[in-house]
């Protein structure tokens, strides 16, 4: 027979009853969900068909009750039983009341009605606003007691960009009927009482400034309401115009607050002596990323930078080391961060004359920390208007070298110096045809005649000589106190031209100024004369200039010039014959008129010598001894008497004691006596004369000289000049 189970289908509201009677109208075996007699999970059924509901309604909330014929186990029938309840929840309460705080636990509670077993609820967290919710992120709740342990971090949807509010959703599920639950709606806000009240540096109150030379600092927050999470440190900004981690320093451990200062104080530009720098930090709470605070602190250094007030002996083309050191250097730098200094050259340097094409020159240069001096001593700005006027002065440009700390640009030091040199030199009169021509073989000092710029005969060459330590720039700037001086190519020599008139001092000073060091000078001087004699034969300059008289001749000649603009006659004469007895000279022309256009007057000197002499009338006595028996007074009376008689005879005067017929013979005798006595008196035969030098023997040579003098007769500006002419008699 078929089995028929009733009721079918059926339901059981546990709030009303927890049992239900099933019938089958024959002997059957009862089972729930295939288990004879049922289970505690799905309910139990006895042999009479009385079903007892389980203590918990677990999804699915229906069970199947099966009756199987005892006589024929292949015959069965089933009925589906739906389990339900009328359990209701009160509003979930919080203690302490919401909003929740991450630093405080909370207890959730609710009241159930319609629970046949009064088993209460099971508490759970449905989720929170964290992007990836999990128990750790949303906190935890005790399923039975409802004690909520909040998370250590406020569960914002984004920790990197937190947005309030953060929320948590809780669920209360009936133990009796798992299909019955209550969820907090809206979700419960969760927040914190985290507060940042300050910070410490290395465990104490912050100093007035951090120092860049300190290796690192440890920053710790003064924080309340925290859950032990601490803060994340970051650098918001610093004074530098374009802040960056490298310029503001960096945190090597953002959680521990390990801050490493920058190697350079991050000043805003431009940096002035009163500049200060600061760094702004931000501490952001890990527990509540919406809580952060900024702290600003000054940052500086204890760098010490100094330089000597001045440096001496900086030579042209030389170098000076400005490498910073802690001691014994031109730059003393202490407490540095290995950044060194920036070196700069200040000053305006003007070029000396004849150096370069620009009025100014670099005051030197730097290659790293090595300063290279210019190749010349630069002039001061006061020389700009008249550089030539500064030659020979000490108006050197003052050069300033400034060292600025790279690590702390507020620290600046400077030193000053002048460029100098070890240059030495002399100025010499050059050996050239004009100089020799204007000197003469026995003159102690060369002279120049006046003439002006176009005369041609009044020039002298001057040379730079004995030059020492000039470096790469040689040559001189030349000046003369009168006249004109023109440098040759290379400036190591110059041609001087005398002026048109004798200067007041009558001597011109030639000065050479080293181009490489305008303070170094050397001088030479030359007398300027209104006129002078010189040798005219330029081809013979450099050899012995002299009159040479051949052995078969009694005279020789030499061309001379009388230099210097003059007018009128020039009287020429010879004197002071040395080793040339019985010699004479003549000029052609004997007197001459100078050419005022050129200032040159050409004459030919002819010197004649006597190679043999005559005999005396008698042997000489002692010089000055009167003749014996004929005193000098008697000789004079006798001579006068004879002259009177001659005169009388000439005019036919007849003496009383003489007959007229005898006058012709008497006149002849008297005339002869007068002539003889006159010759004797004129030739000194009445006294012993000085013994003359013997004449030059025909067979011997002689060397001597004669002084030639020219005297302008009408031009007061010209002067008499003499020239010693050497003579060689062969």
BELKA-V913278 format. One record per pair of residues at least 24 apart in sequence whose ideal C-beta (glycine too) atoms are under 6 Angstrom apart, sorted by sequence separation. I is the first residue (numbers start at 1). J is the second residue. If there is no record, write none. Layout:
I/J ; I/J
//
This chain:
165/189 ; 166/190 ; 198/222 ; 233/257 ; 307/331 ; 352/376 ; 536/560 ; 570/594 ; 584/608 ; 646/670 ; 3/28 ; 87/112 ; 88/113 ; 130/155 ; 196/221 ; 197/222 ; 434/459 ; 435/460 ; 483/508 ; 536/561 ; 645/670 ; 646/671 ; 703/728 ; 23/49 ; 57/83 ; 88/114 ; 129/155 ; 131/157 ; 240/266 ; 306/332 ; 482/508 ; 502/528 ; 583/609 ; 22/49 ; 87/114 ; 128/155 ; 196/223 ; 239/266 ; 241/268 ; 352/379 ; 481/508 ; 533/560 ; 534/561 ; 702/729 ; 86/114 ; 87/115 ; 129/157 ; 238/266 ; 239/267 ; 241/269 ; 305/333 ; 464/492 ; 480/508 ; 481/509 ; 502/530 ; 566/594 ; 582/610 ; 642/670 ; 646/674 ; 701/729 ; 21/50 ; 85/114 ; 195/224 ; 239/268 ; 349/378 ; 350/379 ; 432/461 ; 533/562 ; 534/563 ; 567/596 ; 701/730 ; 33/63 ; 53/83 ; 138/168 ; 195/225 ; 304/334 ; 463/493 ; 480/510 ; 498/528 ; 19/50 ; 20/51 ; 32/63 ; 33/64 ; 194/225 ; 248/279 ; 430/461 ; 453/484 ; 532/563 ; 565/596 ; 642/673 ; 643/674 ; 193/225 ; 194/226 ; 303/335 ; 462/494 ; 479/511 ; 642/674 ; 19/52 ; 32/65 ; 192/225 ; 302/335 ; 303/336 ; 348/381 ; 350/383 ; 430/463 ; 531/564 ; 350/384 ; 353/387 ; 461/495 ; 478/512 ; 530/564 ; 565/599 ; 18/53 ; 31/66 ; 265/300 ; 353/388 ; 427/462 ; 428/463 ; 531/566 ; 564/599 ; 265/301 ; 363/399 ; 459/495 ; 460/496 ; 476/512 ; 477/513 ; 563/599 ; 30/67 ; 109/146 ; 129/166 ; 220/257 ; 428/465 ; 476/513 ; 563/600 ; 108/146 ; 129/167 ; 154/192 ; 219/257 ; 239/277 ; 459/497 ; 477/515 ; 639/677 ; 14/53 ; 28/67 ; 29/68 ; 107/146 ; 218/257 ; 239/278 ; 425/464 ; 426/465 ; 561/600 ; 562/601 ; 28/68 ; 107/147 ; 108/148 ; 128/168 ; 218/258 ; 219/259 ; 426/466 ; 458/498 ; 475/515 ; 12/53 ; 28/69 ; 238/279 ; 425/466 ; 561/602 ; 106/148 ; 127/169 ; 216/258 ; 217/259 ; 377/419 ; 425/467 ; 473/515 ; 22/65 ; 24/67 ; 27/70 ; 126/169 ; 237/280 ; 473/516 ; 560/603 ; 105/149 ; 216/260 ; 236/280 ; 424/468 ; 453/497 ; 125/170 ; 126/171 ; 471/516 ; 559/604 ; 560/605 ; 236/282 ; 323/369 ; 373/419 ; 423/469 ; 470/516 ; 124/171 ; 322/369 ; 422/469 ; 423/470 ; 451/498 ; 557/604 ; 558/605 ; 102/150 ; 234/282 ; 349/397 ; 450/498 ; 452/500 ; 462/510 ; 123/172 ; 212/261 ; 321/370 ; 322/371 ; 557/606 ; 100/150 ; 233/283 ; 347/397 ; 448/498 ; 450/500 ; 121/172 ; 122/173 ; 210/261 ; 319/370 ; 320/371 ; 450/501 ; 555/606 ; 556/607 ; 635/686 ; 102/154 ; 121/173 ; 231/283 ; 232/284 ; 347/399 ; 450/502 ; 121/174 ; 122/175 ; 212/265 ; 231/284 ; 319/372 ; 347/400 ; 555/608 ; 231/285 ; 346/400 ; 554/608 ; 632/686 ; 120/175 ; 318/373 ; 554/609 ; 119/175 ; 230/286 ; 345/401 ; 346/402 ; 119/176 ; 229/286 ; 316/373 ; 229/287 ; 236/294 ; 317/375 ; 344/402 ; 117/176 ; 314/373 ; 316/375 ; 627/686 ; 227/287 ; 343/403 ; 547/607 ; 115/176 ; 226/287 ; 626/687 ; 5/67 ; 55/117 ; 108/170 ; 110/172 ; 221/283 ; 341/403 ; 342/404 ; 624/687 ; 625/688 ; 3/67 ; 341/405 ; 342/406 ; 624/688 ; 623/688 ; 3/69 ; 340/406 ; 536/602 ; 622/688 ; 339/406 ; 621/688 ; 623/690 ; 339/407 ; 620/688 ; 10/79 ; 12/81 ; 15/85 ; 337/407 ; 8/79 ; 9/80 ; 10/81 ; 11/82 ; 12/83 ; 13/84 ; 14/85 ; 15/86 ; 336/407 ; 3/75 ; 5/77 ; 110/182 ; 331/403 ; 3/76 ; 4/77 ; 3/77 ; 5/79 ; 263/337 ; 152/227 ; 263/339 ; 152/229 ; 448/526 ; 92/172 ; 446/526 ; 447/527 ; 448/528 ; 449/529 ; 450/530 ; 447/529 ; 449/531 ; 613/695 ; 449/532 ; 612/695 ; 427/512 ; 610/695 ; 611/696 ; 391/477 ; 87/174 ; 196/283 ; 210/297 ; 611/698 ; 100/188 ; 213/301 ; 209/298 ; 210/299 ; 212/301 ; 87/177 ; 98/188 ; 99/189 ; 100/190 ; 102/192 ; 209/299 ; 211/301 ; 101/192 ; 194/285 ; 206/297 ; 209/300 ; 423/514 ; 85/177 ; 92/184 ; 99/191 ; 101/193 ; 87/180 ; 89/182 ; 194/287 ; 194/288 ; 423/517 ; 192/287 ; 427/522 ; 192/288 ; 199/295 ; 307/403 ; 375/471 ; 421/517 ; 426/522 ; 438/534 ; 194/291 ; 196/293 ; 375/472 ; 376/473 ; 423/520 ; 425/522 ; 427/524 ; 437/534 ; 18/116 ; 375/473 ; 437/535 ; 15/114 ; 305/405 ; 15/116 ; 14/116 ; 303/405 ; 314/417 ; 316/419 ; 303/407 ; 311/415 ; 437/541 ; 303/408 ; 314/419 ; 316/421 ; 433/538 ; 436/541 ; 305/411 ; 307/413 ; 310/416 ; 311/417 ; 315/421 ; 457/563 ; 301/408 ; 306/413 ; 308/415 ; 310/417 ; 303/411 ; 305/413 ; 307/415 ; 433/541 ; 581/693 ; 582/695 ; 449/563 ; 450/564 ; 449/564 ; 61/179 ; 56/176 ; 57/177 ; 58/178 ; 609/729 ; 392/513 ; 103/225 ; 213/335 ; 391/513 ; 354/477 ; 579/702 ; 103/227 ; 213/337 ; 353/477 ; 580/704 ; 102/227 ; 212/337 ; 394/519 ; 579/704 ; 578/704 ; 162/289 ; 391/518 ; 578/705 ; 162/290 ; 392/521 ; 577/706 ; 159/289 ; 576/707 ; 574/706 ; 575/707 ; 153/287 ; 154/288 ; 574/708 ; 275/410 ; 573/709 ; 354/491 ; 271/409 ; 572/710 ; 376/516 ; 377/517 ; 570/710 ; 571/711 ; 570/712 ; 571/713 ; 264/407 ; 265/408 ; 455/599 ; 569/713 ; 568/713 ; 566/712 ; 568/714 ; 568/715 ; 451/599 ; 562/710 ; 567/715 ; 566/715 ; 566/718 ; 317/471 ; 564/718 ; 316/471 ; 355/515 ; 354/515 ; 352/515 ; 352/518 ; 533/710 ; 551/730 ; 546/726 ; 547/727 ; 548/728 ; 549/729 ; 550/730 ; 546/728 ; 530/717 ; 531/718 ; 530/718 ; 531/719 ; 533/721 ; 530/719 ; 532/721 ; 531/721 ; 533/723 ; 316/516 ; 442/724 ; 440/723 ; 441/726
//
